[in-house]
Amino acid sequence: MLDFPSWLDLPQWFQAHQEWVALSAGLSLVMLVGSAVALPWLVARLPEDYFLRSRRQRIRASGHPVRGWAIAIARNGLGLVLILAGLAMLVLPGQGLITILAGILVADVPGKRRIALWVLRRPGVSAGVDWLRARGGHAPLRLPPHGAPPPSGDGHPESG
């Protein structure tokens, strides 16, 4: 029989850290329910031409430039929090990889637009997104043609 080190005795560890286990399980449940509610709401409210606009056009569409930058700072802060929470969930209860992916998609990181378009062009994903948008009374997302150059005017062709 294998002799495990004392730090690998998970039942004993869970017993000794019941408060942390309960807190992390509760946070995991809140994030699961929150993402199940927030994702359809966010997808339905994206402008149908979101992926046809440059980053600068999206900031201008938000109204005053200061408001656009404040939204960008808030989004990046939320993205960072989600990435850090996802990293913690890799060792704690929760859906760590999904939370990390959500953080990357919320934040302004290079290549995000290309990855999002790649995912959105998958038949099952595009059908699901179109269904969510239709349920919310919105038109399907319009995507640039495959291989088309990204909208210009933002200095970061892959950001957004």
C-alpha positions in Angstrom: 0.0 0.0 0.0 1.2 3.5 -0.9 2.1 5.8 1.9 0.9 9.3 1.0 2.5 12.4 2.6 0.2 14.1 5.1 -0.4 17.1 2.8 -2.1 14.7 0.3 -4.7 13.5 2.9 -7.6 15.4 1.3 -10.4 14.3 3.6 -8.4 15.5 6.6 -7.5 18.8 4.7 -11.2 19.4 3.9 -12.2 18.7 7.5 -9.6 21.2 8.8 -10.6 23.9 6.2 -14.3 23.6 6.1 -14.9 27.3 6.0 -12.6 27.8 3.0 -14.1 24.8 1.2 -17.7 26.1 1.8 -16.7 29.6 0.7 -15.0 28.4 -2.5 -17.9 26.1 -3.3 -20.4 29.0 -2.7 -18.3 31.3 -4.9 -18.2 28.7 -7.6 -22.0 28.3 -7.5 -22.5 32.0 -7.7 -20.1 32.3 -10.7 -21.9 29.4 -12.4 -25.3 30.9 -12.0 -24.0 34.4 -12.7 -22.4 33.2 -16.0 -25.5 31.3 -17.0 -27.5 34.6 -16.5 -24.9 37.1 -17.8 -23.8 35.3 -21.0 -27.2 35.3 -22.8 -27.8 38.9 -21.6 -24.5 40.1 -23.0 -24.7 38.1 -26.2 -28.2 39.5 -26.9 -27.1 43.1 -26.3 -24.0 43.2 -28.5 -24.6 45.5 -31.5 -25.2 43.3 -34.6 -22.2 45.0 -36.3 -19.9 44.7 -33.3 -17.3 42.6 -35.2 -17.5 44.9 -38.2 -16.4 48.0 -36.2 -12.8 49.0 -35.3 -11.9 49.4 -31.7 -11.9 53.2 -32.1 -15.4 53.1 -33.6 -16.7 51.0 -30.7 -15.2 53.5 -28.1 -16.8 56.4 -30.1 -20.2 54.5 -30.1 -20.2 54.4 -26.3 -20.7 58.2 -26.3 -18.1 60.6 -24.7 -14.5 59.4 -25.1 -13.9 59.5 -21.3 -16.9 57.2 -20.9 -15.4 54.8 -23.5 -12.1 54.7 -21.7 -13.8 54.2 -18.4 -15.7 51.3 -19.8 -12.4 49.9 -21.2 -10.7 50.2 -17.8 -13.6 48.5 -16.1 -13.7 45.7 -18.7 -10.0 45.1 -18.3 -10.3 45.1 -14.5 -13.1 42.6 -14.7 -11.1 40.5 -17.1 -8.2 40.5 -14.7 -10.4 39.5 -11.8 -11.9 36.6 -13.8 -8.5 35.4 -15.0 -7.2 35.4 -11.4 -10.3 33.7 -10.1 -10.0 31.1 -12.9 -6.4 30.4 -11.9 -7.5 29.9 -8.3 -10.3 27.6 -9.5 -7.8 25.4 -11.2 -6.9 24.1 -7.7 -10.2 25.1 -5.9 -13.7 23.9 -6.8 -15.0 25.6 -9.8 -14.8 25.9 -13.6 -11.3 27.4 -13.8 -10.7 27.1 -17.5 -14.0 28.5 -18.5 -13.5 31.4 -16.1 -10.0 32.1 -17.5 -11.5 32.1 -21.0 -14.3 34.5 -20.0 -11.6 36.8 -18.5 -9.6 36.8 -21.7 -12.7 37.5 -23.8 -13.7 40.4 -21.5 -10.3 42.0 -21.4 -8.5 43.8 -24.3 -5.8 41.3 -25.2 -4.1 40.8 -28.5 -5.6 38.2 -30.7 -8.9 38.2 -28.8 -11.0 39.3 -31.9 -9.4 36.6 -34.1 -10.2 33.9 -31.5 -13.7 35.2 -30.9 -14.4 35.2 -34.7 -12.9 31.7 -35.0 -15.3 30.4 -32.2 -18.3 32.3 -33.6 -17.8 30.8 -37.0 -18.3 27.3 -35.7 -21.8 26.1 -36.9 -23.1 25.0 -33.4 -21.8 28.2 -31.7 -23.2 30.6 -34.4 -26.6 28.8 -34.2 -26.6 29.1 -30.4 -25.6 32.8 -30.5 -28.3 33.5 -33.2 -30.9 31.7 -31.1 -29.9 33.7 -27.9 -30.1 37.0 -29.9 -33.4 36.1 -31.5 -34.8 35.2 -28.0 -33.8 38.7 -26.9 -35.4 40.3 -30.0 -32.1 41.1 -31.7 -30.8 40.4 -35.2 -28.0 37.9 -35.7 -24.4 39.1 -35.4 -22.9 40.1 -38.7 -19.4 38.8 -39.1 -16.7 40.0 -41.5 -16.0 37.5 -44.4 -13.6 34.8 -43.5 -10.0 36.0 -44.2 -11.1 39.7 -44.5 -8.7 42.2 -43.0 -9.9 43.6 -39.7 -11.5 47.1 -39.6 -8.8 49.8 -39.6 -8.4 52.8 -37.4 -7.4 51.3 -34.0 -3.7 50.6 -34.4 -4.2 47.1 -33.1 -5.7 44.9 -35.9 -6.3 41.9 -33.7 -7.5 43.7 -30.5 -11.1 44.2 -29.5 
